């Protein structure tokens, strides 16, 4: 279920998204930490959100100081989104970058789907 990569004298592990049990394990983890409830509540208040993807290093299973999100939807409450991002950045001590698309992403390679309506 894991892949590993050696960089210098460090060995990094990350999830194998192609593994047949990946989606089931991801769902269990989300439920265990309560992430599924948080995402549902936030998405409901944000507007017409179709999908949310985690991209960048975090999607590859590598810790980083920056969390990259891609939000697909329309008529989003951008003021609420900015409030959430600022609060979350203070809580977790990491920078959150995001892109908003009205159409679905054409290339989702390396992206981890967090929310799908």
C-alpha positions in Angstrom: 0.0 0.0 0.0 3.0 2.3 0.2 5.7 3.4 -2.1 9.1 4.6 -0.9 11.7 6.9 -2.3 15.3 7.5 -1.1 16.5 11.1 -1.2 20.0 11.4 0.1 20.1 9.7 3.5 16.3 9.9 4.0 13.7 7.4 3.0 10.2 8.9 2.2 7.0 6.8 2.2 3.8 7.8 0.4 0.5 6.2 -0.4 0.1 4.0 -3.4 -3.0 5.6 -5.0 -3.2 2.7 -7.5 -3.7 0.1 -4.7 -7.2 -1.5 -4.8 -7.8 -0.6 -1.1 -6.6 3.0 -1.3 -10.0 4.7 -1.5 -11.3 2.5 1.4 -8.4 3.3 3.6 -8.6 7.0 2.7 -12.2 7.0 3.7 -11.5 5.3 7.0 -8.8 7.9 7.8 -11.0 10.8 6.9 -13.8 9.5 9.2 -11.4 8.7 12.0 -10.0 12.2 12.2 -13.4 13.8 11.5 -12.2 15.3 8.2 -15.3 14.1 6.3 -17.6 16.1 8.6 -15.5 19.2 8.4 -15.3 19.0 4.6 -19.0 18.5 4.3 -19.8 21.5 6.5 -17.3 23.8 4.8 -18.3 22.8 1.3 -22.0 23.4 2.1 -21.2 27.0 3.2 -18.8 27.7 0.3 -21.4 27.5 -2.5 -21.6 25.3 -5.5 -18.5 23.2 -5.0 -18.1 20.3 -7.4 -14.7 18.9 -6.5 -11.8 19.7 -4.2 -8.3 18.3 -5.0 -5.2 18.2 -2.9 -2.2 18.8 -5.2 1.5 19.3 -4.8 3.8 17.6 -2.3 1.0 16.7 0.2 -0.8 14.8 -2.6 2.4 12.8 -3.1 2.6 12.0 0.5 5.4 14.4 1.2 5.2 16.9 4.0 5.7 20.5 3.0 5.2 24.0 4.3 2.7 24.7 1.6 -0.7 22.9 1.1 -2.0 23.2 -2.5 -5.7 22.9 -3.2 -7.7 23.1 -6.4 -11.4 23.9 -6.0 -13.8 23.3 -8.8 -17.1 25.1 -8.6 -19.1 28.2 -9.3 -20.7 31.0 -7.3 -18.3 30.4 -4.4 -18.3 32.5 -1.3 -14.8 33.8 -1.6 -15.0 35.9 1.5 -15.8 32.8 3.6 -13.1 30.8 1.8 -10.4 33.5 2.7 -11.6 33.5 6.3 -11.2 29.7 6.5 -7.8 29.7 4.9 -6.5 32.4 7.2 -7.8 30.5 10.3 -6.5 27.2 9.1 -3.0 28.6 8.3 -2.8 30.0 11.8 -3.9 26.7 13.4 -1.6 24.4 11.4 1.4 26.8 10.8 1.4 26.1 7.0 0.6 28.2 4.0 -2.4 27.2 1.9 -2.4 28.1 -1.8 -5.6 27.5 -3.8 -6.9 27.7 -7.4 -10.5 28.0 -8.3 -11.8 26.5 -11.6 -15.4 26.6 -12.9 -14.8 23.6 -15.1 -13.4 20.2 -14.1 -9.7 19.8 -14.2 -8.5 18.1 -17.4 -5.3 16.7 -15.8 -5.6 15.2 -12.3 -2.4 13.2 -12.4 -0.7 13.5 -9.0 -3.9 15.1 -7.5 -5.8 13.5 -4.6 -9.5 14.0 -4.7 -10.8 15.2 -1.3 -14.4 16.1 -2.2 -16.7 15.1 -5.0 -20.3 16.2 -5.0 
